[in-house]
């Protein structure tokens, strides 16, 4: 991956629907070059093209970060099980006070409570959870700084 690929990705992070022609104009290469580069980036799994909905506009008014402490010998299995939950937007194994963090969006605080009591808490190996409810989302990024 070179600087041209990084520029193409940066443009797509701002506008995933940018045309090849527009990207080509912005980076100063031909449309064919952009098309070939995008094809390579997709084939190599460096980027994925996805739709990212706005949870609030879809009726999901409660977002939360859940810190999970687990039995040390069950870390990978718990993380894998949590990652299978459809409500989990992302799951990451971490260092520090929590072994795993899970981000979720729910329609209501009641739904969040049911999720915690009915799905996260009963997961074999989960010792403790702490939930941080989001009061306001000021930035919703979906990429990396290139």
N, C-alpha and C positions, 0 to 999 in steps of 0.2 A: 504494500500500500504506500502510495506516495502523496505528495502535497495536493495533486489534482484530485485524487480520491477523497482526501479530507475535505476539500472545498465542496465537492459534489455532495458529500454526506451532510456537511454543515447547512447547505441550502435546503436539502430535503428535511432536515430536522426542523427548520422553520416553516417550510411548506412542502409537505409530503406529496402534494399534487402538482408540483412544479413540472412543467414540460421539459423534455430534453432540449428543445430549442432555447427556452429561457435559461436553463442551466448553462448551456453552451455559451450564450451571450455573456452571462455573468462571469464565467471563468476564462473566457477567451479561447475556446477550442471549437471544433466542429461538432455538430449534433451527432454525427456518427461516432465520434470519439466518446461522447457522453454515453450514448447507447451501449457501446462495447464495455465501457468501464462499469456501468450499472449492472449489466449482465454478469460480469465477473464478480462484482461485489455480492450480488444475490447468490450466485452459484457457490461461492466460497463461504457463504453463511456469515459474512461480515455485517450485512444489513438484512433486515426483513421489512417488508412493506405491510403495515397493519393499520387498522382504524383505531383511534384512541378516543373513546367517547368521554364526554363530560359527565361524571356521575351525578352531579346536582341536577342537570337538565333531564336526566333519565329517572329522577325521583329518588336517588340515593343521597339522603341528607345527612347521614352519619358516616364519618370516616375515622378510622382508628389505627393506631400503631400498637401492636400487642407484643410485649416483651415476654419471652417464654424461657423459663429455667427448666432443664430436663436432667434426668439421670445420665451421668456421663457415658455410660455404656449404650445408651439408647439415642444418642444425638442424631445420628444419620437416619435411623428409622423414623424418629419423630419428625424430623425435617421433611422427609419424603412423604409421610402421611399428611402433614399439614399442607404441603405443596399440592396434594391431590384435591384438596377442598376447593370447590368452585368459588367460594367466597373469598379465597386468598388471592389478592392481586399480585403480591410477590412475597416470597419467603427467603430469608437469608440466614445463614449460620454465621455467628459473630463471636467476637471476643468481648470480655467485660462482664458486667453484672448479669446479662442475659445471654443465653446460648443461641437463641433464635429470635428474629424479629419477623413479624407477619403484618402486612398492611391489608386492610379490608375496607370495603365500602358497603354500607347497609342502608336500607330504606328508613330505618328508625333506630332509636336507642334500644327499644324493646327487642328488635331483631338482633342487634349486637349482643344483648344479654343472652338471648337464646343460643346464639352462635358460640359464645364463650362457655355457657353451661352445657350445651348439648353436643358440641363438636371438639372444641379445643381442650377444655378441661378434662374430659374423659379419655383423651388420647393416652394410651399406655406409655409411661415414661415422663409425662409432664408432671413436674413438681409444683410449679407456681407460675402464675401469669400476672402481668401488670399491664393495664390498658390505658393508653394515652389517646383521648378523644380529641380530634382536630376541631378547633373552634373556627378557624378560617384558613383557607388555602390561598396563599399569596403567590405561589408559583407552582406550576405543574409541568415539570420537565420530563422529557422522555428520550433523553439521549445523553451523550457524553461530550464534554468540552474537548474539541479537537484542536 
